[in-house]
Amino acid sequence: MLNYWGKNIMIKLSRLNGVEFVLNCDLIETIEKTPDTVIHTTTGNKYIVRETQDEVISKVIEYKNSIITGKKGV
C-alpha cells in the first residue's frame, strides 16, 4: 500500500516486466486469472500484473480496512 503523508492512497502492483505502479483500487471493476492476472478498471484501462488474483484482493482488503480503522498499512 502506498502511503503519502501518513495516509493510504493506492495499492502498489508490478507489471509483468517488473516495473512497479500504483492503482486506485476504487477503480477496479474486474480481476481475471487468464493465467496472468488482468485488472480491468471502470475507466476502461486494462493492467496485466505479476501479483496473483488473491494477492490483489488482499491488497484491496488491506487498503479498505485502513480507511475504516484509520491505521496505516505495512
ZALUM-297195 format. One record per residue (C-alpha): x, y, z; residue in three letters. Coordinates in Angstrom, 1 decimal. Each point is the difference from the previous one (the first is absolute). Example, Ala and Ser with C-alpha at 12.3 -4.5 7.8 and 13.67 -1.06 7.14 Angstrom:
<nodes>
{{12.3,-4.5,7.8},Ala}
{{1.4,3.4,-0.7},Ser}
</nodes>
This chain:
<nodes>
{{0.0,0.0,0.0},Met}
{{1.3,3.4,-0.8},Leu}
{{0.1,2.6,2.8},Asn}
{{0.1,3.7,-0.6},Tyr}
{{0.3,2.3,3.0},Trp}
{{-1.2,-2.9,2.2},Gly}
{{-3.1,-0.8,-2.1},Lys}
{{-0.6,-3.0,-2.1},Asn}
{{-0.9,1.0,-3.5},Ile}
{{0.6,-2.9,-2.4},Met}
{{1.2,-3.5,-0.3},Ile}
{{3.5,-0.8,-1.5},Lys}
{{0.1,-2.6,-2.7},Leu}
{{2.6,-1.3,-2.5},Ser}
{{-0.3,-0.3,-3.8},Arg}
{{1.3,-3.2,-1.6},Leu}
{{3.3,1.7,-0.8},Asn}
{{0.5,0.8,3.7},Gly}
{{-0.8,3.7,-0.2},Val}
{{-2.0,1.1,3.1},Glu}
{{-3.0,2.3,-0.2},Phe}
{{-2.8,1.0,2.2},Val}
{{-3.7,-0.5,-0.6},Leu}
{{-3.1,1.6,1.5},Asn}
{{-1.8,-3.1,1.0},Cys}
{{-3.3,1.8,0.0},Asp}
{{0.2,-0.2,-3.8},Leu}
{{0.3,-3.8,-0.2},Ile}
{{-2.9,-1.5,-1.8},Glu}
{{1.2,-3.6,-0.5},Thr}
{{3.0,-2.1,0.7},Ile}
{{0.6,-3.0,-2.4},Glu}
{{2.4,-2.9,0.2},Lys}
{{0.8,-1.0,-3.5},Thr}
{{2.7,-1.4,1.2},Pro}
{{1.5,3.5,0.4},Asp}
{{-1.8,2.3,2.3},Thr}
{{-1.9,2.6,-2.0},Val}
{{-1.7,3.0,1.7},Ile}
{{-2.7,1.9,-1.8},His}
{{-0.9,3.5,1.3},Thr}
{{-3.2,2.0,-0.2},Thr}
{{1.8,2.4,-2.2},Thr}
{{0.6,-2.7,-2.7},Gly}
{{3.7,-0.5,0.8},Asn}
{{1.5,-3.5,0.2},Lys}
{{3.0,-1.0,2.1},Tyr}
{{1.9,-3.3,-0.1},Ile}
{{1.8,-0.5,3.3},Val}
{{2.5,-2.4,1.6},Arg}
{{-2.1,-0.3,3.2},Glu}
{{-2.5,-2.9,0.2},Thr}
{{-3.8,0.7,0.1},Gln}
{{0.0,-0.8,3.7},Asp}
{{2.9,2.4,0.7},Glu}
{{-1.8,2.8,-1.7},Val}
{{-3.1,-0.7,1.9},Ile}
{{2.0,-0.1,3.3},Ser}
{{1.5,3.4,-0.9},Lys}
{{-3.4,1.5,-0.6},Val}
{{-1.4,-1.4,3.3},Ile}
{{3.1,1.4,1.9},Glu}
{{-0.6,3.4,-1.7},Tyr}
{{-3.7,0.0,0.8},Lys}
{{0.6,-1.1,3.6},Asn}
{{2.6,2.8,0.4},Ser}
{{-2.7,2.6,-1.0},Ile}
{{-2.5,-1.4,2.5},Ile}
{{2.5,-0.4,2.9},Thr}
{{2.2,3.1,-0.8},Gly}
{{3.1,-2.2,0.4},Lys}
{{2.9,0.1,-2.5},Lys}
{{0.8,-3.1,-2.0},Gly}
{{3.3,-1.8,0.1},Val}
</nodes>
